Amino acid sequence: MFKKKLLAHLNSVEEFERTPIPEKNLKGWKSFIGMYAGEHTAGTEFVIGPLFVAHGVTASDLLWGLFLGNLLAVLSWAFITGPVAANKRITLYYLLEKISGKKVTLVYNLVNALMFCFLAGSMIAVSATAVGIPFDMAMPSLNDWLPNSLSWVIIVLGVGIVTTIVAMFGYNQISKFANIAAPWMIMVFIAAAVAVLPDLGVHSVSDFWTKANDTMWTGVPLAGQSKFTFWHVLFFAWFCNMAMHIGMADLSILRYAKKWYYGLSSATGMYLGHYIAWVASGILYSLFLLESANSIEFAPGPVAFRAAGLAGAICVVIAGWTTANPTIYRAGLALQAIRPQWKTWRVTAVVGGITTLAAVFPALVMKLLEFVALYGLVLMPMGAVIIIDIYILPKLNLSSNYAEVFKKNFNPSAAITWVLTLLSALFFNMYFGVEIFFLGLPGWFIAALVYIVSSKIIQPKNQSTKEAIA
C-alpha cells in the first residue's frame, strides 16, 4: 500500500519539462532566496575556501576579489539569465532544442548531465567525511584518487541514496529543504570560524588583520600549489558558477520566478556562501594546517568537527546535501530532455545512482577547483548562443529558434560555435599559458562572434526562402 502511494506521489510530480510554467505555479522571492542561500552555502564552501589558503592568496586580495567577483556573478544572474527565464519560462534543454536541434542538444545534455553528476558526487563525498567521523573512518588525502577503505565506500553509498531520494521529489521539495537548512548552516560557518580565532592568536578585533596576513592568508602557497592573485579570486568568484548564469543552466530554476529580477536572489548565495563561508572555511583550514604541521589530509568533516563539535559535522552533511540535491535535479532534467516520455523522478533516480558511484572517488574533491572551472568553460558557449539567438539575430534579419523554424534536427551554427570556442580556449591555454580561470570571459565573446558569423552564412538570405523551408 505504501509503495503504491509513494509511486503515485512521484508520478504526480509535474516539472513542466516541455511546456512553459503556468502562472499559478510561479514562485515568489522566498523560494529563490532560500534555494540560492542553501545551494551556495554548501559542501563546496568547505573545499574552495581552504584552497585559497593553499594557493597563497593575501587577505586583501581575497576580501576584495570575493566582493567584486561575487557582485559580477549576481549581476550576471539578474541581467542575463533572469530576463530570458522570465520571458521563455521553459527549461534550458527545451530552449536549446528549439535553437540547436535535437542532435546538438543530445550531445549537450549528455555532457551537461555527466558534469552535474560529478559536481553532485563531490558534494556527497564531502558529506561522507562528516558521516564517517563516529566510525573512525580513514579520511582521504590531497593525493588520493581511489577510495582508501571499504568504510568510505559504504558511507558514500548511504549518503548518496538519501540525497537522491530528496531530489526525486522535485523542485518544491528541494526548495523547502534549502529554506530550512540555509539559515542554520551559515550560522554554523560563522560560529565555527569565530570559535577558533583565539587558537590562531586573535584575541581582539585589532588582532584580526595582523593574523589574517601572518597566519591565515599569508600570500605564500603551500608546496606544489600555484600562486593566486586578486585576479584569480575575482574571476573564480565570478565564473565558478559560469554554467549557471552566463551558461544559462539556471533557466531551469528561474523559469519559476514571477519577475526577471528575482535573479538578484543569487546574492544570498554569493555573499553568505561564496563570501562569508569561503572566508570562514579558510580560517578553519588555517588552524588545521597550523595544528597538523601542514598535513596533506583533506577532510572537511573533521575540520568542522574540531571547530564546532557535532553541529559542525552535521553542517558539513547538510551542506553537501543542499548542493547535491538541486544539482542532481538539474542533471535529471538534462537526461529527461533526451527522452521526454521518461518520468523525471525515474531519470533522477538513475542520475543519483551515477552520481553516488562517482562520489566513491576522492579525486572529485581534491581536484574540485580545476573541475569547476572546466565545467563552466565547457558549457558556457551554449549560453552565448542563447543570448545571441534571442536578442541579436532578429536585428540582423535572421531567425531565432533555427531548428524549430526550419524543421531541422541539427543547427550547424550552434555546433560550430561550441567546438570553435572550446578549441580557441585550448589554444590560448596551451600556447599562451592563459590559466583556465581566465578563459571564460574572452570565450563568451568568441562564441557570440562565431555564432553571428556562422548564422549569417548558414541561414537563408531572404524571407521567401525561409518561408518555403518552414
ZAZA-499252 format. One line per 8 residues: number of its first residue (from 1); their letters; for each residue x, y, z of C-alpha. Coordinates in nm, 4 decimals, always signed. Example, Ala and Ser with C-alpha at 12.3 -4.5 7.8 and 13.67 -1.06 7.14 Angstrom:
# residues 2
1	as	+1.2300:-0.4500:+0.7800 ~ +1.3670:-0.1060:+0.7140
# end
This chain:
# residues 470
1	mfkkklla	+0.0000:+0.0000:+0.0000 ~ +0.2781:+0.2411:+0.0972 ~ +0.4673:+0.1562:-0.2225 ~ +0.1613:+0.2359:-0.4355 ~ +0.1069:+0.5696:-0.2599 ~ +0.4736:+0.6618:-0.2946 ~ +0.4755:+0.5714:-0.6642 ~ +0.1538:+0.7679:-0.7205
9	hlnsveef	+0.3075:+1.0719:-0.5479 ~ +0.6253:+1.0511:-0.7557 ~ +0.4295:+1.0156:-1.0787 ~ +0.2217:+1.3197:-0.9835 ~ +0.5309:+1.5435:-0.9672 ~ +0.4963:+1.7806:-1.2639 ~ +0.8060:+1.9759:-1.3654 ~ +0.6774:+2.1152:-1.6998
17	ertpipek	+0.9763:+1.9816:-1.8892 ~ +0.8419:+2.0784:-2.2361 ~ +0.5864:+2.3472:-2.1616 ~ +0.6081:+2.6993:-2.0147 ~ +0.5459:+2.7253:-1.6417 ~ +0.1777:+2.8116:-1.5790 ~ +0.1085:+3.1391:-1.3986 ~ -0.0318:+2.9592:-1.0936
25	nlkgwksf	+0.2947:+2.7680:-1.0442 ~ +0.5201:+3.0731:-1.0348 ~ +0.7067:+3.1385:-0.7101 ~ +0.7987:+3.4451:-0.5096 ~ +1.1224:+3.5781:-0.3644 ~ +1.1306:+3.3407:-0.0702 ~ +1.1765:+3.0249:-0.2764 ~ +1.4786:+3.1646:-0.4604
33	igmyageh	+1.6406:+3.3372:-0.1633 ~ +1.6330:+3.0095:+0.0284 ~ +1.7393:+2.7927:-0.2640 ~ +2.0380:+3.0094:-0.3590 ~ +2.1449:+3.0502:+0.0023 ~ +2.1171:+2.6760:+0.0601 ~ +2.2849:+2.5676:-0.2620 ~ +2.5779:+2.8074:-0.2316
41	tagtefvi	+2.6274:+2.7808:+0.1433 ~ +2.7177:+2.4241:+0.0874 ~ +2.9722:+2.1466:+0.0692 ~ +3.1823:+2.3206:-0.1949 ~ +3.2469:+2.6025:+0.0513 ~ +3.4324:+2.3602:+0.2799 ~ +3.6649:+2.2832:-0.0133 ~ +3.7049:+2.6089:-0.2052
49	gplfvahg	+3.7717:+2.8331:+0.0973 ~ +4.0703:+2.6214:+0.2063 ~ +4.2067:+2.6107:-0.1488 ~ +4.2532:+2.9882:-0.1452 ~ +4.4680:+2.9405:+0.1629 ~ +4.6629:+2.6623:-0.0088 ~ +4.7253:+2.8813:-0.3154 ~ +4.8736:+3.1653:-0.1120
57	vtasdllw	+4.6131:+3.4391:-0.1528 ~ +4.6736:+3.7501:+0.0581 ~ +4.3981:+3.8705:+0.2895 ~ +4.3301:+4.1915:+0.0959 ~ +4.3259:+4.0126:-0.2410 ~ +4.0807:+3.7587:-0.1012 ~ +3.8346:+4.0053:+0.0519 ~ +3.8291:+4.2495:-0.2404
65	glflgnll	+3.8392:+3.9783:-0.5051 ~ +3.5447:+3.7974:-0.3487 ~ +3.3441:+4.1171:-0.3099 ~ +3.3769:+4.2242:-0.6732 ~ +3.3682:+3.8763:-0.8257 ~ +3.0505:+3.7818:-0.6443 ~ +2.8905:+4.1121:-0.7419 ~ +2.9583:+4.0340:-1.1077
73	avlswafi	+2.8070:+3.6878:-1.0607 ~ +2.4866:+3.8320:-0.9088 ~ +2.4552:+4.0837:-1.1926 ~ +2.5036:+3.8022:-1.4447 ~ +2.2136:+3.6072:-1.2925 ~ +1.9928:+3.9156:-1.2732 ~ +2.0544:+4.0776:-1.6123 ~ +2.1474:+3.7808:-1.8336
81	tgpvaank	+1.9720:+3.4688:-1.7031 ~ +1.6710:+3.6266:-1.5301 ~ +1.5154:+3.8107:-1.8275 ~ +1.5440:+3.5077:-2.0571 ~ +1.3965:+3.2779:-1.7917 ~ +1.1006:+3.5087:-1.7239 ~ +1.0350:+3.5562:-2.0954 ~ +1.0568:+3.1930:-2.2102
89	ritlyyll	+0.9622:+3.0033:-1.8906 ~ +1.0979:+2.6772:-2.0295 ~ +1.3984:+2.4658:-1.9348 ~ +1.7421:+2.5298:-2.0774 ~ +1.7261:+2.1943:-2.2505 ~ +1.3988:+2.2542:-2.4318 ~ +1.5097:+2.6024:-2.5411 ~ +1.8362:+2.4618:-2.6762
97	ekisgkkv	+1.6410:+2.2003:-2.8680 ~ +1.4431:+2.4766:-3.0394 ~ +1.7637:+2.6615:-3.1289 ~ +2.0234:+2.3912:-3.1877 ~ +1.8170:+2.0892:-3.2860 ~ +1.7896:+1.7513:-3.1229 ~ +2.1311:+1.6248:-3.2316 ~ +2.3336:+1.9098:-3.0817
105	tlvynlvn	+2.1103:+1.9161:-2.7748 ~ +2.1554:+1.5415:-2.7262 ~ +2.5325:+1.5827:-2.7012 ~ +2.4979:+1.8901:-2.4813 ~ +2.2548:+1.7181:-2.2451 ~ +2.4803:+1.4160:-2.2058 ~ +2.7854:+1.6341:-2.1310 ~ +2.5821:+1.8587:-1.9009
113	almfcfla	+2.4289:+1.5700:-1.7085 ~ +2.7649:+1.3988:-1.6659 ~ +2.9275:+1.7143:-1.5302 ~ +2.6348:+1.7761:-1.2967 ~ +2.6772:+1.4186:-1.1734 ~ +3.0447:+1.4768:-1.0977 ~ +2.9752:+1.8046:-0.9166 ~ +2.6999:+1.6487:-0.7058
121	gsmiavsa	+2.9249:+1.3489:-0.6440 ~ +3.1951:+1.5702:-0.4966 ~ +2.9388:+1.7085:-0.2515 ~ +2.8247:+1.3627:-0.1485 ~ +3.1906:+1.2843:-0.0806 ~ +3.2228:+1.5991:+0.1336 ~ +2.9196:+1.4951:+0.3402 ~ +3.0671:+1.1472:+0.3787
129	tavgipfd	+3.3762:+1.2886:+0.5535 ~ +3.1465:+1.4056:+0.8346 ~ +2.9265:+1.0946:+0.8464 ~ +3.2403:+0.8827:+0.8814 ~ +3.3652:+1.0556:+1.1981 ~ +3.1858:+0.8293:+1.4516 ~ +3.3057:+0.5223:+1.2614 ~ +3.6709:+0.6300:+1.2802
137	mampslnd	+3.6854:+0.6175:+0.9021 ~ +4.0208:+0.6762:+0.7347 ~ +3.9936:+1.0167:+0.5686 ~ +4.1148:+1.0821:+0.2123 ~ +4.4218:+1.2948:+0.1451 ~ +4.5030:+1.5527:-0.1219 ~ +4.6802:+1.2838:-0.3239 ~ +4.4046:+1.0187:-0.3143
145	wlpnslsw	+4.2302:+0.9334:-0.6392 ~ +4.0859:+0.5951:-0.5437 ~ +3.8791:+0.5012:-0.2334 ~ +4.1089:+0.4181:+0.0555 ~ +3.8760:+0.1927:+0.2598 ~ +3.5603:-0.0172:+0.2480 ~ +3.4002:+0.2053:+0.5126 ~ +3.4439:+0.5057:+0.2815
153	viivlgvg	+3.2586:+0.3262:+0.0020 ~ +2.9711:+0.2179:+0.2294 ~ +2.9212:+0.5630:+0.3823 ~ +2.9326:+0.7373:+0.0429 ~ +2.6689:+0.4977:-0.0903 ~ +2.4432:+0.5681:+0.2091 ~ +2.4706:+0.9465:+0.1754 ~ +2.4113:+0.9203:-0.1992
161	ivttivam	+2.0907:+0.7208:-0.1588 ~ +1.9394:+0.9758:+0.0816 ~ +2.0397:+1.2684:-0.1415 ~ +1.8884:+1.1057:-0.4488 ~ +1.5571:+1.0353:-0.2749 ~ +1.5173:+1.4033:-0.1829 ~ +1.5950:+1.5134:-0.5405 ~ +1.3398:+1.2671:-0.6823
169	fgynqisk	+1.0516:+1.4607:-0.5243 ~ +1.1098:+1.7625:-0.7499 ~ +1.1790:+2.1344:-0.7177 ~ +0.9228:+2.2049:-0.4459 ~ +1.0868:+1.9654:-0.2007 ~ +1.4355:+2.0907:-0.2886 ~ +1.3257:+2.4488:-0.2229 ~ +1.1689:+2.3561:+0.1118
177	faniaapw	+1.4797:+2.1635:+0.2152 ~ +1.7055:+2.4588:+0.1292 ~ +1.4881:+2.7114:+0.3142 ~ +1.5036:+2.5030:+0.6310 ~ +1.8766:+2.4347:+0.6138 ~ +2.0251:+2.7622:+0.4872 ~ +1.9824:+2.9943:+0.7908 ~ +2.1212:+2.7345:+1.0287
185	mimvfiaa	+2.4194:+2.6456:+0.8097 ~ +2.5517:+2.9962:+0.7681 ~ +2.5317:+3.0493:+1.1446 ~ +2.7438:+2.7353:+1.1988 ~ +3.0011:+2.8583:+0.9454 ~ +3.0288:+3.1911:+1.1264 ~ +3.0240:+3.0443:+1.4784 ~ +3.2909:+2.7852:+1.3946
193	avavlpdl	+3.5236:+3.0462:+1.2461 ~ +3.4789:+3.2802:+1.5419 ~ +3.5332:+2.9947:+1.7872 ~ +3.8787:+2.9064:+1.6533 ~ +4.0105:+3.2633:+1.6250 ~ +4.1723:+3.2565:+1.9734 ~ +4.3622:+2.9412:+1.8695 ~ +4.5029:+3.1416:+1.5786
201	gvhsvsdf	+4.6139:+3.4233:+1.8085 ~ +4.3178:+3.6563:+1.7577 ~ +4.2045:+3.7911:+2.0952 ~ +4.0656:+4.1272:+1.9856 ~ +3.9349:+4.2970:+1.6734 ~ +4.2690:+4.4718:+1.6264 ~ +4.4469:+4.1343:+1.6208 ~ +4.2439:+4.0012:+1.3299
209	wtkandtm	+4.4035:+4.1827:+1.0378 ~ +4.7539:+4.1080:+1.1605 ~ +4.6845:+3.7354:+1.1994 ~ +4.4857:+3.7287:+0.8754 ~ +4.8026:+3.8288:+0.6914 ~ +5.0567:+3.6424:+0.9063 ~ +4.8759:+3.3143:+0.9790 ~ +4.5684:+3.2677:+0.7595
217	wtgvplag	+4.6102:+3.4166:+0.4100 ~ +4.9851:+3.4620:+0.4137 ~ +5.0436:+3.5156:+0.0439 ~ +5.2688:+3.2075:+0.0383 ~ +5.1304:+2.8991:-0.1398 ~ +5.1744:+2.5514:+0.0022 ~ +5.4336:+2.3269:-0.1576 ~ +5.3203:+2.2148:-0.5017
225	qskftfwh	+5.0452:+2.4787:-0.5307 ~ +5.0417:+2.7720:-0.7719 ~ +5.0266:+3.1342:-0.6555 ~ +4.6845:+3.3045:-0.6683 ~ +4.6367:+3.6816:-0.7030 ~ +4.3449:+3.9246:-0.6745 ~ +4.2525:+3.8456:-1.0355 ~ +4.2383:+3.4718:-0.9690
233	vlffawfc	+3.9964:+3.5326:-0.6821 ~ +3.7788:+3.7768:-0.8763 ~ +3.7445:+3.5604:-1.1872 ~ +3.6951:+3.2406:-0.9905 ~ +3.4218:+3.4002:-0.7769 ~ +3.2537:+3.5321:-1.0927 ~ +3.2895:+3.2220:-1.3068 ~ +3.2787:+2.9279:-1.0670
241	nmamhigm	+2.9053:+2.9265:-1.1499 ~ +2.9565:+3.0300:-1.5107 ~ +2.7470:+2.7377:-1.6355 ~ +2.4565:+2.8557:-1.4193 ~ +2.4384:+3.2241:-1.5163 ~ +2.6044:+3.3158:-1.8470 ~ +2.5884:+2.9485:-1.9411 ~ +2.2106:+2.9653:-1.8757
249	adlsilry	+2.1686:+2.6415:-1.6776 ~ +1.9590:+2.8298:-1.4213 ~ +1.6900:+2.8957:-1.6796 ~ +1.5536:+2.5673:-1.5459 ~ +1.5272:+2.7202:-1.1969 ~ +1.4440:+3.0856:-1.2658 ~ +1.1644:+2.9918:-1.5097 ~ +0.9559:+2.9616:-1.1889
257	akkwyygl	+1.0280:+3.3251:-1.0912 ~ +0.7400:+3.5743:-1.1043 ~ +0.9763:+3.8550:-1.2081 ~ +1.3013:+3.8593:-1.4050 ~ +1.4868:+4.0486:-1.1337 ~ +1.4474:+3.7547:-0.8946 ~ +1.7896:+3.6644:-1.0300 ~ +1.9146:+3.9107:-0.7687
265	ssatgmyl	+1.8189:+3.6436:-0.5142 ~ +2.1508:+3.4814:-0.6024 ~ +2.3116:+3.7455:-0.3766 ~ +2.2175:+3.5349:-0.0739 ~ +2.4249:+3.2508:-0.2109 ~ +2.7125:+3.4658:-0.3291 ~ +2.7601:+3.6728:-0.0153 ~ +2.6528:+3.4282:+0.2544
273	ghyiawva	+2.8116:+3.1303:+0.0813 ~ +3.0796:+3.2438:-0.1592 ~ +3.1973:+3.5254:+0.0648 ~ +3.1334:+3.4596:+0.4322 ~ +3.1506:+3.0802:+0.4096 ~ +3.4690:+3.0808:+0.1978 ~ +3.6344:+3.3161:+0.4450 ~ +3.5123:+3.1098:+0.7408
281	sgilyslf	+3.6267:+2.7764:+0.5970 ~ +3.9617:+2.9325:+0.5127 ~ +4.0008:+3.0265:+0.8796 ~ +3.9187:+2.6699:+0.9857 ~ +4.1686:+2.5263:+0.7382 ~ +4.4385:+2.7676:+0.8557 ~ +4.4028:+2.6261:+1.2065 ~ +4.4127:+2.2706:+1.0718
289	llesansi	+4.7403:+2.3429:+0.8888 ~ +4.8856:+2.5065:+1.1988 ~ +4.7980:+2.2129:+1.4257 ~ +4.8836:+1.9355:+1.1792 ~ +5.2130:+2.0742:+1.0523 ~ +5.0708:+2.1127:+0.7004 ~ +4.9195:+1.7652:+0.6765 ~ +4.8012:+1.6575:+0.3298
297	efapgpva	+4.4818:+1.5060:+0.4752 ~ +4.1835:+1.6920:+0.3330 ~ +3.8584:+1.6137:+0.5095 ~ +3.6033:+1.8931:+0.5698 ~ +3.4075:+1.6857:+0.8237 ~ +3.6815:+1.6541:+1.0863 ~ +3.7909:+2.0159:+1.0287 ~ +3.4383:+2.1424:+1.1056
305	fraaglag	+3.4006:+1.8965:+1.3957 ~ +3.7225:+2.0283:+1.5507 ~ +3.5819:+2.3824:+1.5443 ~ +3.2110:+2.3387:+1.6232 ~ +3.1690:+1.9835:+1.7503 ~ +2.8605:+1.7888:+1.6468 ~ +2.6967:+2.0980:+1.4964 ~ +2.9964:+2.1432:+1.2670
313	aicvviag	+2.9869:+1.7819:+1.1497 ~ +2.6109:+1.7981:+1.0860 ~ +2.6614:+2.1252:+0.8969 ~ +2.9017:+1.9512:+0.6581 ~ +2.6478:+1.6742:+0.5954 ~ +2.3599:+1.9155:+0.5282 ~ +2.5831:+2.1466:+0.3244 ~ +2.6718:+1.8623:+0.0926
321	wttanpti	+2.3063:+1.7712:+0.0515 ~ +2.1916:+2.1246:-0.0323 ~ +2.4346:+2.1388:-0.3236 ~ +2.3897:+1.7813:-0.4397 ~ +2.0062:+1.7929:-0.4330 ~ +1.9455:+2.0699:-0.6911 ~ +2.2451:+1.9517:-0.8940 ~ +2.1028:+1.6006:-0.9271
329	yraglalq	+1.7664:+1.7609:-1.0107 ~ +1.9278:+1.9610:-1.2942 ~ +2.1102:+1.6521:-1.4224 ~ +1.7805:+1.4634:-1.4234 ~ +1.6186:+1.7374:-1.6331 ~ +1.9109:+1.7229:-1.8778 ~ +1.8696:+1.3491:-1.9342 ~ +1.4900:+1.3680:-1.9323
337	airpqwkt	+1.5114:+1.6170:-2.2186 ~ +1.6667:+1.3400:-2.4320 ~ +1.3685:+1.1092:-2.3772 ~ +1.0676:+1.3267:-2.2855 ~ +0.8452:+1.0241:-2.2242 ~ +1.0523:+0.9226:-1.9222 ~ +0.9188:+1.0454:-1.5887 ~ +1.1552:+1.2966:-1.4316
345	wrvtavvg	+1.1737:+1.1118:-1.0992 ~ +1.2872:+0.7903:-1.2699 ~ +1.5597:+0.9729:-1.4597 ~ +1.6641:+1.1500:-1.1384 ~ +1.6981:+0.8115:-0.9680 ~ +1.9320:+0.6934:-1.2451 ~ +2.1320:+1.0157:-1.2247 ~ +2.1563:+0.9765:-0.8467
353	gittlaav	+2.2992:+0.6289:-0.8935 ~ +2.5670:+0.7545:-1.1340 ~ +2.6443:+1.0439:-0.9017 ~ +2.6803:+0.8181:-0.5997 ~ +2.9181:+0.5846:-0.7810 ~ +3.1290:+0.8819:-0.8907 ~ +3.1407:+1.0100:-0.5308 ~ +3.3301:+0.6996:-0.4266
361	fpalvmkl	+3.6423:+0.8502:-0.5878 ~ +3.8000:+1.1216:-0.3642 ~ +3.9663:+1.2860:-0.6657 ~ +3.6375:+1.4678:-0.7311 ~ +3.7004:+1.6686:-0.4141 ~ +4.0761:+1.7021:-0.4408 ~ +4.0572:+1.8474:-0.7939 ~ +3.7384:+2.0464:-0.7394
369	lefvalyg	+3.8875:+2.3865:-0.8241 ~ +4.0045:+2.2728:-1.1671 ~ +3.6865:+2.0766:-1.2319 ~ +3.4538:+2.3674:-1.1502 ~ +3.6461:+2.5963:-1.3868 ~ +3.6460:+2.3361:-1.6654 ~ +3.2798:+2.2552:-1.6146 ~ +3.1757:+2.6169:-1.6594
377	lvlmpmga	+3.4003:+2.6689:-1.9599 ~ +3.2680:+2.3633:-2.1453 ~ +2.9009:+2.4618:-2.1052 ~ +2.9372:+2.8402:-2.1415 ~ +2.9316:+2.8646:-2.5267 ~ +2.5701:+2.7494:-2.5450 ~ +2.4720:+3.0297:-2.3090 ~ +2.6223:+3.2765:-2.5567
385	viiidiyi	+2.4296:+3.1039:-2.8364 ~ +2.1019:+3.1571:-2.6481 ~ +2.1640:+3.5281:-2.5832 ~ +2.2657:+3.5992:-2.9434 ~ +1.9783:+3.3915:-3.0788 ~ +1.7170:+3.5816:-2.8770 ~ +1.8487:+3.9390:-2.8859 ~ +2.0825:+3.9800:-3.1848
393	lpklnlss	+1.9764:+3.7520:-3.4706 ~ +1.6306:+3.9147:-3.5176 ~ +1.8024:+4.2539:-3.5560 ~ +2.0139:+4.1035:-3.8362 ~ +1.7001:+3.9734:-4.0119 ~ +1.7914:+3.6201:-3.9122 ~ +1.5625:+3.3698:-3.7440 ~ +1.5703:+3.2771:-3.3774
401	nyaevfkk	+1.4959:+2.9146:-3.2917 ~ +1.6599:+2.7910:-3.6121 ~ +1.5863:+2.4215:-3.5565 ~ +1.2189:+2.4824:-3.4798 ~ +1.1597:+2.7331:-3.7607 ~ +1.3391:+2.5365:-4.0331 ~ +1.2328:+2.1942:-3.9048 ~ +1.5933:+2.0811:-3.8589
409	nfnpsaai	+1.7450:+1.8309:-3.6161 ~ +2.0872:+1.9934:-3.6433 ~ +2.1915:+2.3589:-3.6318 ~ +2.5447:+2.3787:-3.7780 ~ +2.5951:+2.7284:-3.6354 ~ +2.5451:+2.6100:-3.2775 ~ +2.7728:+2.3090:-3.3247 ~ +3.0460:+2.5169:-3.4917
417	twvltlls	+3.0224:+2.7766:-3.2137 ~ +3.0602:+2.5193:-2.9386 ~ +3.3555:+2.3412:-3.0995 ~ +3.5485:+2.6519:-3.2114 ~ +3.5059:+2.8233:-2.8734 ~ +3.6496:+2.5260:-2.6862 ~ +3.9322:+2.4855:-2.9394 ~ +4.0215:+2.8535:-2.9015
425	alffnmyf	+4.0270:+2.8147:-2.5228 ~ +4.2562:+2.5148:-2.5584 ~ +4.4794:+2.7136:-2.7947 ~ +4.5152:+3.0081:-2.5555 ~ +4.5825:+2.7723:-2.2671 ~ +4.8454:+2.5599:-2.4426 ~ +5.0310:+2.8222:-2.6472 ~ +4.9927:+3.1384:-2.4402
433	gveifflg	+4.9682:+2.9854:-2.0938 ~ +4.6343:+3.1514:-2.0106 ~ +4.5027:+2.9766:-1.6990 ~ +4.1620:+2.8135:-1.7168 ~ +4.0146:+3.0651:-1.4700 ~ +4.0640:+3.3498:-1.7216 ~ +3.9312:+3.1813:-2.0368 ~ +3.5577:+3.2211:-1.9727
441	lpgwfiaa	+3.5243:+3.5943:-2.0482 ~ +3.7054:+3.6028:-2.3842 ~ +3.5475:+3.2653:-2.4630 ~ +3.1970:+3.4111:-2.4323 ~ +3.2713:+3.6869:-2.6840 ~ +3.4372:+3.4394:-2.9203 ~ +3.1253:+3.2204:-2.9020 ~ +2.8979:+3.5184:-2.9676
449	lvyivssk	+3.1005:+3.6296:-3.2715 ~ +3.1262:+3.2793:-3.4180 ~ +2.7520:+3.2217:-3.3806 ~ +2.6639:+3.5507:-3.5506 ~ +2.9005:+3.4909:-3.8446 ~ +2.8089:+3.1256:-3.8911 ~ +2.4358:+3.2023:-3.8685 ~ +2.4750:+3.4755:-4.1295
457	iiqpknqs	+2.6372:+3.2230:-4.3622 ~ +2.4131:+2.9236:-4.2937 ~ +2.0658:+3.0729:-4.2597 ~ +1.8638:+3.1535:-4.5739 ~ +1.9230:+3.5016:-4.7084 ~ +1.5664:+3.6192:-4.7553 ~ +1.2222:+3.5775:-4.6119 ~ +1.0771:+3.3859:-4.9065
465	tkeaia	+1.3391:+3.1127:-4.8737 ~ +1.2718:+3.0937:-4.5014 ~ +0.9001:+3.0585:-4.5548 ~ +0.9497:+2.7893:-4.8185 ~ +1.1671:+2.5828:-4.5855 ~ +0.9376:+2.6343:-4.2836
# end
